[in-house]
Amino acid sequence: MDPYEVLEISEEATEVEIRKAYKKQALKYHPDKVTDPTEKEANEIKFKEITHAYEILTNKGGAGHSSFDDPEDADFMNFFTQDFSGYDNGPPPPPPNTMKNEDVIIEIKLTMKELYNGKNIKFQLSRNVICELCEGNGWKRRKNGNLYDPPLIDCKKCSAKGYTERKLKTPFGFSTIQRRACPKCMSRGKIRARPTTDKNKCKKCHGEGLLKINENVTISIPRGYVENDKVTLKKQADQTLDGKEPGDIIFVVKQEENQSSDSPNLEKRCNDLYMTTTISLLEAISGFENKFLTETYDDRKLTWSTAKGKVIKPGDILKIANEGWPISNESRHDVSFGDLYVTINIEFPPDNWFSEKNDLIQIQNILPEGRQSTKVELDPRNSENITNYEIVNELPSQEKSQEDGNPYRNANPYNSPGGMPQGAPECTTQ
């Protein structure tokens, strides 16, 4: 087959010319354009031929030049890429028997404490299952105990064709029929008859083929689970009579936004926990024993001690190994832990804390002098003692410092010292 001859174009045709020729031929020979059965069969053959020719030319060299920038061309290709299996070898094939019903998603909200410790949750599961007595056909068993084999009848959903049809309108003034496998009869066109009288109906399911059962189920949330972790019960969703496998029940873990008042003041970051604690100045320089630190999520009380002579400074951070978040390893059935980081604040005494001047003298005699306590000879003529000041908690931002340090920042350039209009030449430093 010569693709150029099929599309009635020369071998020097550009991509645009190939596309236009295919569009023209496809519209001319589409099977829906004729009503005569003999002509329709010929059009089907011709339509396949020109489509094959177009595919050869547009994929020449593996380049795949089948892109369409024009909206009309895009609509054209979208239309011709639809399911035309009805024009090939009959209806579409039945869906595979391994098809599965949709999963059921259930969210479970847990507190930080419950996630840390893990939790077993009991609930009642209500679901449909296939009746074991009639095996889902709905019919009463025979007197000898054998299962009744109901007769086959035409499927009403697809009118015994095994597929459903839908008419689609195209942007080019004609329509096509789109065929889909019938989900009720699984493309067989026939279904098993259901009993219509009470004497023929299964006594257990009353002819429905399905039973609703309630089961008590316990799921286990392992220690250390976090937001969006999942626990799955395989094939525990509703059973159906269409041959599909039951879906899964998937429990998705969600964390409670507000912690209870008795929860530890701990912040989780990845697998580690973080907190701050405050000690007095006396404790920071003299040491202490068994000072309460925090209560853990598993209700243990942690204390800590420092050696005498060990000085704790503001901002020091304690790293306590294996007191962080649980890390479950389900393959080894064990649990490891992250670390706990504690930032230390020092509480200084209030102003004028001493009752007598002698208290200050005693502390001055005990504490060592600082590194900056070197005596400096002062000349009264060029030294000044600063007593007017205030204590602030943080440094000013960089933007504020720049604004405060440049009083002419928003001033007219002609009025500012040394100012000059924009675009004026600048001096070059030699």
C-alpha positions as CSV (number, residue, x, y, z in Angstrom):
1,M,0.0,0.0,0.0
2,D,1.3,3.4,-1.0
3,P,0.2,5.8,1.8
4,Y,0.6,8.8,-0.5
5,E,-1.6,7.3,-3.1
6,V,-4.2,6.4,-0.5
7,L,-4.4,9.9,0.7
8,E,-4.1,11.3,-2.8
9,I,-1.1,13.5,-2.2
10,S,2.4,13.8,-3.6
11,E,5.5,12.5,-1.9
12,E,6.7,16.1,-1.3
13,A,3.6,16.9,0.7
14,T,4.2,18.8,3.9
15,E,2.9,17.8,7.3
16,V,0.1,20.3,7.1
17,E,-0.9,18.9,3.6
18,I,-0.9,15.4,5.0
19,R,-3.1,16.4,7.8
20,K,-5.6,18.2,5.6
21,A,-5.7,15.3,3.2
22,Y,-6.4,12.8,5.9
23,K,-9.1,14.9,7.4
24,K,-10.8,15.3,4.1
25,Q,-10.7,11.5,3.3
26,A,-11.8,10.5,6.8
27,L,-14.9,12.7,6.7
28,K,-15.7,11.4,3.2
29,Y,-15.4,7.7,4.0
30,H,-16.6,7.5,7.6
31,P,-19.1,4.6,8.0
32,D,-21.8,6.8,9.5
33,K,-21.9,9.0,6.3
34,V,-23.9,6.3,4.4
35,T,-27.0,4.2,5.2
36,D,-26.7,1.6,2.5
37,P,-25.2,-1.6,4.2
38,T,-23.2,-2.5,1.1
39,E,-21.6,0.9,0.9
40,K,-21.1,1.0,4.6
41,E,-19.0,-2.1,4.6
42,A,-16.8,-0.6,1.8
43,N,-16.5,2.6,3.7
44,E,-15.3,0.8,6.7
45,I,-12.5,-0.8,4.8
46,K,-11.6,2.5,3.1
47,F,-11.7,4.3,6.4
48,K,-9.2,1.8,8.0
49,E,-7.0,2.1,5.0
50,I,-6.7,5.9,5.1
51,T,-6.2,5.9,8.8
52,H,-3.4,3.4,8.5
53,A,-1.8,5.5,5.7
54,Y,-2.0,8.6,7.9
55,E,-0.3,6.7,10.8
56,I,2.5,5.6,8.5
57,L,3.2,9.1,7.3
58,T,2.9,10.9,10.6
59,N,5.1,8.4,12.5
60,K,7.8,8.2,9.8
61,G,11.2,7.8,11.4
62,G,9.6,7.5,14.8
63,A,9.1,11.2,15.0
64,G,5.4,11.0,15.6
65,H,4.1,14.2,13.9
66,S,0.5,13.7,15.0
67,S,0.2,16.9,17.1
68,F,-2.7,19.3,16.3
69,D,-2.4,22.9,17.2
70,D,-5.6,24.1,15.6
71,P,-8.7,23.6,17.9
72,E,-10.7,22.3,15.0
73,D,-8.0,19.7,14.3
74,A,-7.9,18.8,17.9
75,D,-11.6,18.2,18.0
76,F,-11.3,16.1,14.9
77,M,-8.6,13.8,16.4
78,N,-10.5,13.5,19.7
79,F,-13.5,12.3,17.8
80,F,-11.6,9.7,15.7
81,T,-9.7,8.3,18.7
82,Q,-13.0,7.3,20.3
83,D,-14.1,3.7,20.6
84,F,-15.1,2.4,17.1
85,S,-15.0,-1.3,18.2
86,G,-18.6,-1.6,17.0
87,Y,-17.3,-1.4,13.4
88,D,-14.7,-4.1,13.8
89,N,-15.6,-7.6,15.1
90,G,-18.8,-7.0,17.0
91,P,-19.3,-5.7,20.5
92,P,-16.4,-4.9,22.9
93,P,-15.0,-7.7,25.0
94,P,-16.4,-8.3,28.4
95,P,-14.6,-6.7,31.3
96,P,-12.1,-9.0,33.0
97,N,-13.4,-11.2,35.9
98,T,-10.7,-9.8,38.2
99,M,-12.3,-6.4,38.3
100,K,-12.6,-5.0,41.8
101,N,-15.2,-2.9,43.5
102,E,-14.2,0.5,44.9
103,D,-12.4,0.7,48.2
104,V,-14.1,2.2,51.3
105,I,-12.1,5.1,53.0
106,I,-12.7,5.7,56.7
107,E,-10.8,8.5,58.6
108,I,-9.8,7.9,62.2
109,K,-8.9,11.0,64.3
110,L,-6.3,10.3,67.1
111,T,-4.6,12.5,69.6
112,M,-0.8,12.8,69.8
113,K,-0.8,10.6,72.8
114,E,-2.8,7.9,71.1
115,L,-0.5,8.0,68.1
116,Y,2.6,7.8,70.3
117,N,1.3,4.8,72.2
118,G,-0.6,3.1,69.4
119,K,-4.2,2.1,69.8
120,N,-6.6,-0.8,69.2
121,I,-10.0,0.4,67.9
122,K,-13.1,-1.8,68.0
123,F,-16.0,-1.1,65.8
124,Q,-19.0,-2.8,64.2
125,L,-18.6,-3.5,60.5
126,S,-21.9,-3.7,58.5
127,R,-21.5,-5.1,55.0
128,N,-23.2,-7.2,52.3
129,V,-22.0,-10.8,51.7
130,I,-23.1,-13.4,49.2
131,C,-25.7,-15.8,50.7
132,E,-23.9,-19.1,51.4
133,L,-27.2,-21.1,51.2
134,C,-28.1,-20.2,47.6
135,E,-24.6,-19.0,46.6
136,G,-26.1,-15.7,45.5
137,N,-28.6,-17.0,42.9
138,G,-31.6,-16.3,45.3
139,W,-33.3,-19.6,44.6
140,K,-34.4,-22.2,47.2
141,R,-32.4,-25.4,47.1
142,R,-33.9,-28.6,45.7
143,K,-35.3,-31.2,48.0
144,N,-32.2,-33.3,47.6
145,G,-30.1,-30.4,48.8
146,N,-28.6,-29.6,45.5
147,L,-28.3,-26.0,44.3
148,Y,-31.0,-25.0,41.8
149,D,-29.6,-23.9,38.5
150,P,-31.9,-21.0,37.3
151,P,-32.6,-20.5,33.6
152,L,-30.9,-17.9,31.5
153,I,-32.9,-14.9,30.4
154,D,-32.2,-11.9,28.3
155,C,-30.5,-9.0,30.0
156,K,-32.9,-6.0,30.0
157,K,-30.2,-3.4,30.4
158,C,-28.5,-4.2,27.1
159,S,-31.5,-5.9,25.4
160,A,-29.5,-9.2,25.3
161,K,-26.8,-7.6,23.1
162,G,-24.0,-7.7,25.7
163,Y,-23.2,-4.1,25.2
164,T,-24.9,-0.7,25.6
165,E,-24.8,2.0,22.9
166,R,-24.5,5.7,23.1
167,K,-24.9,8.2,20.3
168,L,-22.2,10.8,20.1
169,K,-22.5,14.1,18.2
170,T,-19.4,15.3,16.4
171,P,-18.3,18.9,15.5
172,F,-18.6,17.9,11.8
173,G,-22.3,17.5,11.5
174,F,-22.7,13.7,11.8
175,S,-22.9,11.2,14.8
176,T,-21.4,7.9,15.7
177,I,-22.4,5.1,18.0
178,Q,-20.1,4.3,21.0
179,R,-20.4,0.8,22.5
180,R,-19.5,-0.2,26.0
181,A,-19.6,-3.6,27.7
182,C,-22.8,-4.2,29.7
183,P,-21.8,-4.2,33.4
184,K,-24.9,-6.2,34.4
185,C,-24.5,-9.3,32.2
186,M,-20.7,-8.9,31.8
187,S,-21.2,-8.7,28.0
188,R,-22.9,-12.1,27.9
189,G,-26.3,-10.8,27.0
190,K,-27.9,-13.3,29.4
191,I,-28.4,-13.3,33.1
192,R,-29.7,-15.9,35.6
193,A,-33.4,-15.5,36.3
194,R,-34.4,-14.4,39.8
195,P,-37.2,-16.0,41.7
196,T,-40.5,-14.2,41.7
197,T,-42.6,-16.2,44.2
198,D,-41.9,-16.7,47.9
199,K,-42.0,-20.5,47.6
200,N,-39.0,-20.4,45.2
201,K,-37.0,-17.8,47.1
202,C,-34.1,-18.8,49.3
203,K,-35.2,-18.8,52.9
204,K,-32.1,-17.2,54.2
205,C,-31.7,-14.2,51.8
206,H,-35.4,-14.1,50.6
207,G,-34.3,-14.2,47.0
208,E,-31.9,-11.2,47.2
209,G,-28.7,-13.3,46.9
210,L,-27.1,-11.0,49.5
211,L,-27.2,-10.8,53.2
212,K,-26.3,-7.9,55.4
213,I,-24.2,-9.0,58.4
214,N,-22.7,-7.1,61.3
215,E,-19.2,-8.1,62.5
216,N,-17.1,-6.8,65.4
217,V,-13.7,-5.9,64.0
218,T,-10.6,-4.7,65.9
219,I,-7.9,-2.7,64.0
220,S,-4.5,-2.0,65.5
221,I,-2.8,1.4,65.0
222,P,0.9,0.8,65.6
223,R,3.0,3.1,67.7
224,G,4.4,6.1,66.0
225,Y,1.9,6.3,63.1
226,V,1.5,9.9,61.8
227,E,-1.0,11.9,59.6
228,N,-2.2,10.0,56.5
229,D,-0.8,6.6,57.5
230,K,-3.1,3.8,56.6
231,V,-4.4,0.5,57.9
232,T,-6.1,-1.8,55.3
233,L,-8.5,-4.6,55.7
234,K,-8.2,-6.6,52.4
235,K,-11.5,-7.5,50.6
236,Q,-13.7,-6.5,53.6
237,A,-16.0,-4.1,51.8
238,D,-19.4,-5.1,50.3
239,Q,-19.6,-8.2,48.2
240,T,-21.7,-8.0,45.0
241,L,-23.4,-10.3,42.5
242,D,-21.5,-9.1,39.4
243,G,-18.5,-11.2,39.9
244,K,-16.2,-8.4,41.1
245,E,-13.9,-8.8,44.0
246,P,-14.8,-6.9,47.1
247,G,-13.0,-3.6,47.7
248,D,-10.7,-2.9,50.7
249,I,-11.6,-1.0,53.8
250,I,-8.9,1.6,54.3
251,F,-8.5,3.4,57.6
252,V,-6.7,6.7,57.2
253,V,-5.1,8.2,60.3
254,K,-5.8,11.9,61.0
255,Q,-4.3,13.8,64.0
256,E,-6.5,15.8,66.3
257,E,-5.8,19.5,65.9
258,N,-6.3,20.5,69.6
259,Q,-4.4,18.6,72.3
260,S,-6.0,18.0,75.7
261,S,-4.8,20.1,78.6
262,D,-3.0,17.1,80.2
263,S,-0.9,16.4,77.1
264,P,2.9,17.1,77.4
265,N,4.1,20.4,76.0
266,L,6.2,18.6,73.3
267,E,6.5,19.6,69.6
268,K,7.1,16.8,67.0
269,R,9.5,17.4,64.2
270,C,10.1,14.3,62.0
271,N,11.1,11.6,64.5
272,D,12.3,14.0,67.2
273,L,10.5,15.9,70.0
274,Y,11.3,19.4,71.2
275,M,10.5,21.4,74.3
276,T,11.8,24.3,76.4
277,T,12.4,24.4,80.2
278,T,13.4,27.1,82.7
279,I,15.8,26.9,85.6
280,S,16.8,29.6,88.1
281,L,20.1,31.4,88.0
282,L,21.0,29.7,91.3
283,E,20.4,26.3,89.7
284,A,22.3,27.2,86.6
285,I,25.5,28.0,88.5
286,S,25.3,25.7,91.5
287,G,23.7,22.5,90.0
288,F,20.7,20.5,91.2
289,E,19.3,17.0,91.5
290,N,16.1,15.3,90.2
291,K,14.5,18.4,88.8
292,F,11.2,17.7,87.0
293,L,11.6,18.1,83.2
294,T,8.5,16.8,81.5
295,E,5.8,14.1,81.4
296,T,6.0,11.8,78.4
297,Y,3.2,10.7,76.1
298,D,3.3,7.3,77.8
299,D,2.9,8.9,81.3
300,R,6.5,8.6,82.5
301,K,7.9,11.6,84.5
302,L,11.4,12.6,83.4
303,T,13.7,14.4,85.8
304,W,17.3,15.6,85.3
305,S,20.3,16.6,87.4
306,T,23.5,18.5,86.9
307,A,26.9,18.0,88.5
308,K,28.1,20.5,91.0
309,G,30.2,23.1,89.3
310,K,28.6,22.5,85.9
311,V,27.3,25.9,84.6
312,I,24.3,26.0,82.4
313,K,24.1,28.9,80.1
314,P,21.0,30.5,78.5
315,G,20.2,28.8,75.2
316,D,22.0,25.6,76.0
317,I,20.2,22.5,74.5
318,L,20.0,19.1,76.0
319,K,19.9,16.1,73.7
320,I,18.3,13.1,75.4
321,A,18.6,10.0,73.2
322,N,15.7,7.6,72.5
323,E,13.1,9.9,74.1
324,G,11.7,11.1,70.8
325,W,8.9,9.8,68.6
326,P,8.4,6.0,68.1
327,I,9.6,4.6,64.8
328,S,7.8,1.4,64.0
329,N,9.6,-1.3,62.0
330,E,6.8,-3.7,61.0
331,S,9.2,-6.0,59.2
332,R,11.2,-6.6,62.3
333,H,8.2,-6.2,64.7
334,D,10.2,-3.8,66.9
335,V,10.2,0.0,67.7
336,S,13.0,2.5,67.9
337,F,12.8,6.1,69.0
338,G,14.0,9.5,67.9
339,D,15.6,12.0,70.4
340,L,14.3,14.7,72.7
341,Y,15.8,18.2,72.5
342,V,15.4,20.6,75.4
343,T,16.2,24.3,75.1
344,I,17.1,25.9,78.4
345,N,16.0,29.3,79.6
346,I,17.6,30.9,82.7
347,E,15.3,32.8,85.1
348,F,17.2,35.7,86.6
349,P,16.2,37.3,89.9
350,P,14.1,40.6,89.8
351,D,15.6,44.0,90.2
352,N,16.5,45.0,93.7
353,W,16.3,41.4,94.8
354,F,18.7,41.8,97.7
355,S,17.5,42.8,101.2
356,E,20.8,44.2,102.4
357,K,23.9,45.5,100.7
358,N,25.9,42.8,102.5
359,D,24.1,40.2,100.2
360,L,25.7,41.7,97.2
361,I,29.1,41.8,98.8
362,Q,28.8,38.1,99.7
363,I,28.0,37.1,96.1
364,Q,30.8,39.3,94.7
365,N,33.2,37.5,97.0
366,I,32.0,34.1,95.9
367,L,31.6,34.5,92.2
368,P,34.7,34.7,90.0
369,E,35.4,37.9,88.1
370,G,34.4,37.9,84.4
371,R,36.8,38.0,81.5
372,Q,35.8,41.7,80.8
373,S,36.4,42.9,84.4
374,T,39.9,44.4,83.6
375,K,40.4,47.8,85.4
376,V,40.7,50.8,83.1
377,E,42.3,54.1,84.1
378,L,39.7,56.8,83.5
379,D,40.4,60.5,82.8
380,P,37.4,62.6,84.1
381,R,38.0,65.0,81.2
382,N,37.2,62.5,78.4
383,S,35.1,59.8,80.1
384,E,31.3,59.6,80.7
385,N,29.2,57.3,82.8
386,I,25.9,56.3,81.1
387,T,22.9,55.9,83.4
388,N,20.1,56.7,81.0
389,Y,19.2,53.6,79.0
390,E,16.5,50.9,78.5
391,I,16.7,47.2,78.2
392,V,14.9,45.7,75.1
393,N,14.2,42.0,74.2
394,E,15.4,42.0,70.6
395,L,17.4,43.9,68.1
396,P,15.7,46.1,65.5
397,S,15.1,44.7,62.1
398,Q,17.5,45.5,59.3
399,E,14.9,47.5,57.4
400,K,14.2,49.7,60.4
401,S,17.9,50.2,61.0
402,Q,18.4,51.4,57.5
403,E,15.5,53.8,57.7
404,D,16.6,55.2,61.1
405,G,20.1,55.7,59.8
406,N,19.1,57.7,56.7
407,P,17.0,60.7,57.5
408,Y,17.0,61.8,53.9
409,R,15.8,58.4,52.5
410,N,12.4,59.8,51.3
411,A,13.5,63.5,50.9
412,N,13.7,65.5,47.7
413,P,17.1,64.8,46.1
414,Y,17.6,68.6,45.5
415,N,17.1,69.4,49.2
416,S,19.1,66.5,50.7
417,P,22.8,67.2,51.5
418,G,24.8,66.5,48.5
419,G,21.7,65.5,46.6
420,M,21.3,65.8,42.9
421,P,18.6,64.9,40.4
422,Q,18.3,61.4,38.9
423,G,20.4,60.9,35.8
424,A,23.0,63.4,36.9
425,P,26.6,62.3,36.3
426,E,28.3,60.7,39.3
427,C,31.9,61.4,40.3
428,T,34.5,58.7,39.9
429,T,36.9,58.1,42.7
430,Q,40.4,58.2,41.5
